[in-house]
Amino acid sequence: MMRVIRVKDYQQISEKAFEIIKQTVTEKPDAVLGLATGSSPVGLYQLMIKDHRENGTSYREVRTFNLDEYVGLPKEHPESYYSFMHNNLFDHIDVKEENIHIPSSEGDLKEQCEAYNNALEEVQIDVQILGIGSNGHIGFNEPGTSFDSVTHIVDLNESTIKDNARFFDNDMSKVPAQAITMGISNVMAAKKIILVANGENKANAIQACVMGPVTEFVPASVLQEHPDVVIIIDEAAASSLYKEKR
Ligand code: GLP
């Protein structure tokens, strides 16, 4: 079942998402969290850090699994998702390094995909955080990816490279052309999924995700088939929903 929560602005998106995460780790201190990169979940991560500092909410027993990583950037690169997650969350809460899982693009890529997939098969993610690409991608599962996919290597679409160039001096040639990503079936295996999106740039993708046909051309549309999805969006990202009624 898909529940859409429309709020006023980015801050409220982050607060709503945070409520669910806080409840999850409070009820289940050894919860498994599926985490995402991108600008969308940063506000949520800031609230988790603030709450950890002020209220002592602990992540000591929590295990985390990230969705994806660029191919061709060393871990230490400031724009690797490894760096992103450490800078924006992990370095500021008490999660144990050995409980953090991020796909690695170092060494043999096929082996890395298999290893990540095996690790995912041993757990069930309690809550999976997702952003959405402006083309409807989730993780780095670009349009056309099979709903049955597991962790795999992808060639990034030009639109994704363009969207992400802002993190690479606005230079598309600096954006890695490939990534390693959890597959769609890995994402769908989570008990609960929270998708956060804000801004006009996401309005079409949200419309297709929530109201469009379930099709591999819009990876996020698969979420309509998941038993427990919460889509948290601001007014701008919701602006193409129910447009015909206005
Ligand atoms: C990237 C990530 C996705 C993310 C998407 C949206 O391509 N691989 O996981 O959801 O971008 O990013 P943002 O939240 O910055 O708009």
Boltz pocket constraint, residues with backbone or C-beta under 6 A from the ligand:
constraints:
  - pocket:
      binder: B
      contacts: [[A, 36], [A, 37], [A, 38], [A, 39], [A, 40], [A, 41], [A, 67], [A, 68], [A, 130], [A, 131], [A, 132], [A, 133], [A, 134], [A, 137], [A, 138], [A, 139], [A, 140], [A, 160], [A, 164], [A, 196]]
      max_distance: 6.0
